[in-house]
């Protein structure tokens, strides 16, 4: 992950000193310097994130999690949760992640499905369905160990 560097230089005791913002470019060899009035507020974002789609962000965040690292009950993310509701159901939620893979619970405790998915920049790729789907013989590969799910389940 690229780190942005924000350096603010202000003359001692001067309220009129300019704010200097330094951020590395993609090749990290050239530096852009922008001066702004001291009264301006600085919001610094990674230039690579500008215009990033929700799916691209989710895929990037998932890919950053080391393989086999378990996260139970990930913190809420309104955009992500809305995407899950639209693609699966309003009763579904991200229940856990294992590396770059997600476990989406659609009330499996009361015979609802449990989806294993991989977030990609093109969409949420469904790997397999488990949970209540197993009662109808529709589940296979639960959990999907051949896809990289190495974390505990229930």
Backbone torsions as a table, in degrees:
resi	resn	phi	psi	omega
1	UNK	NA	132.0	179.2
2	UNK	-75.7	142.3	176.4
3	UNK	-105.6	136.5	174.8
4	UNK	-96.0	143.1	-179.2
5	UNK	-111.4	126.2	178.3
6	UNK	-116.6	116.6	179.3
7	UNK	-120.6	122.5	178.8
8	UNK	-113.2	124.2	177.7
9	UNK	-111.1	126.6	177.4
10	UNK	-131.4	135.3	178.0
11	UNK	-66.6	142.2	-177.5
12	UNK	-60.1	124.3	175.4
13	UNK	74.9	4.0	-178.8
14	UNK	-105.0	125.2	177.9
15	UNK	-85.6	-11.1	-177.2
16	UNK	-97.7	5.4	-179.0
17	UNK	-67.2	139.6	180.0
18	UNK	-71.7	153.0	174.5
19	UNK	-95.6	126.4	-179.5
20	UNK	-107.6	124.3	-179.5
21	UNK	-111.0	125.6	-180.0
22	UNK	-117.4	125.3	177.8
23	UNK	-137.2	134.8	-179.1
24	UNK	-72.6	148.9	174.6
25	UNK	-86.0	-180.0	-175.9
26	UNK	-57.4	-36.6	-178.7
27	UNK	-86.3	-3.0	174.8
28	UNK	58.4	21.5	177.4
29	UNK	-111.7	-25.4	179.7
30	UNK	-109.1	140.1	-177.4
31	UNK	-119.6	131.1	175.5
32	UNK	-91.3	135.9	177.9
33	UNK	-119.9	128.0	-179.3
34	UNK	-125.2	131.7	178.5
35	UNK	-104.4	140.4	178.5
36	UNK	-139.4	157.2	177.7
37	UNK	-62.6	152.6	-178.7
38	UNK	-61.3	-25.2	-179.2
39	UNK	-77.3	-13.1	-178.6
40	UNK	-74.8	143.4	175.3
41	UNK	-93.6	141.3	-177.4
42	UNK	-105.4	124.7	172.3
43	UNK	-118.0	116.0	-175.8
44	UNK	-108.1	127.0	177.3
45	UNK	-124.4	153.9	175.2
46	UNK	-67.0	124.6	-179.2
47	UNK	-57.0	-28.6	-179.9
48	UNK	-69.2	-21.3	-178.9
49	UNK	-82.8	-14.5	-177.6
50	UNK	-61.7	123.9	178.2
51	UNK	76.8	8.6	-179.7
52	UNK	-68.3	134.2	179.4
53	UNK	-76.8	163.2	177.4
54	UNK	-58.2	-46.8	-178.5
55	UNK	-63.3	-39.4	178.4
56	UNK	-64.8	-40.8	178.3
57	UNK	-63.5	-45.9	-179.2
58	UNK	-63.7	-40.6	178.8
59	UNK	-65.3	-42.1	179.3
60	UNK	-64.1	-44.4	179.6
61	UNK	-65.1	-41.1	-179.9
62	UNK	-66.2	-40.4	-178.8
63	UNK	-66.7	-22.3	-179.1
64	UNK	-78.3	-13.8	-179.1
65	UNK	-82.4	126.0	-179.5
66	UNK	-59.6	144.3	179.4
67	UNK	-56.3	133.4	177.4
68	UNK	85.7	-2.9	178.8
69	UNK	-83.2	121.0	-176.2
70	UNK	-93.0	134.4	172.7
71	UNK	-127.6	108.2	177.0
72	UNK	-86.8	141.0	179.2
73	UNK	46.6	66.9	177.8
74	UNK	-56.1	151.1	-178.7
75	UNK	-61.2	153.5	-179.8
76	UNK	-61.2	147.3	174.5
77	UNK	-144.3	106.6	-172.2
78	UNK	-54.5	-45.5	-178.6
79	UNK	-66.0	-45.4	179.3
80	UNK	-62.1	-46.6	-177.9
81	UNK	-63.4	-37.2	177.4
82	UNK	-65.3	-40.1	177.7
83	UNK	-61.7	-43.4	178.4
84	UNK	-62.5	-43.1	179.3
85	UNK	-62.4	-40.5	-179.4
86	UNK	-69.3	-41.7	-174.9
87	UNK	-80.5	-33.6	-175.2
88	UNK	-111.7	-62.9	-179.9
89	UNK	176.7	156.5	177.0
90	UNK	-66.2	-15.3	-179.5
91	UNK	-95.2	5.2	-178.5
92	UNK	-97.5	150.7	178.5
93	UNK	-148.6	154.8	174.4
94	UNK	-73.1	112.1	-173.9
95	UNK	-93.0	-35.3	178.5
96	UNK	-163.8	160.3	173.0
97	UNK	-125.4	151.2	176.4
98	UNK	-134.6	100.6	-172.7
99	UNK	61.5	-131.4	-178.6
100	UNK	-84.9	1.1	-178.1
101	UNK	-98.4	150.1	-180.0
102	UNK	-115.5	146.2	169.8
103	UNK	-110.7	114.5	-177.9
104	UNK	-106.7	116.7	-176.3
105	UNK	-95.1	121.3	177.3
106	UNK	-113.2	55.2	-179.4
107	UNK	61.8	50.4	179.0
108	UNK	-61.8	-27.2	179.9
109	UNK	-62.6	-24.2	177.6
110	UNK	-117.2	42.0	174.1
111	UNK	71.2	20.0	172.7
112	UNK	-83.3	168.5	-179.7
113	UNK	-76.3	157.8	173.6
114	UNK	-128.1	115.0	-175.8
115	UNK	-99.1	140.1	169.3
116	UNK	-107.0	124.4	-175.7
117	UNK	-133.3	161.5	174.7
118	UNK	-121.8	118.8	176.5
119	UNK	-73.3	124.6	177.2
120	UNK	-122.7	162.7	178.5
121	UNK	-63.7	-18.9	-179.0
122	UNK	-96.9	-9.1	179.9
123	UNK	151.7	179.7	176.9
124	UNK	-89.5	108.4	-177.8
125	UNK	-81.6	116.5	178.0
126	UNK	-77.6	122.3	-179.2
127	UNK	-89.1	-49.8	179.4
128	UNK	-159.4	164.4	176.4
129	UNK	-122.9	136.2	-178.5
130	UNK	-131.0	-149.5	179.2
131	UNK	67.4	-132.2	-178.0
132	UNK	-62.1	-21.3	179.0
133	UNK	-64.0	-23.1	-178.9
134	UNK	-67.3	-26.7	179.5
135	UNK	-65.5	-29.7	179.8
136	UNK	-95.9	8.3	178.7
137	UNK	75.9	15.0	-177.7
138	UNK	-92.5	1.0	-177.0
139	UNK	-101.6	138.7	175.1
140	UNK	-143.8	153.4	174.6
141	UNK	59.2	49.7	-177.4
142	UNK	-110.2	120.0	-15.4
143	UNK	-70.7	163.8	-172.9
144	UNK	-77.9	75.0	-178.5
145	UNK	-63.4	-33.4	179.0
146	UNK	-69.3	-13.5	177.8
147	UNK	-99.1	-2.9	177.2
148	UNK	112.2	4.6	178.3
149	UNK	-77.6	105.1	-178.5
150	UNK	-114.3	4.3	-176.2
151	UNK	-89.4	165.6	177.1
152	UNK	-65.7	155.2	173.3
153	UNK	-114.9	-120.3	-177.9
154	UNK	-105.3	NA	NA
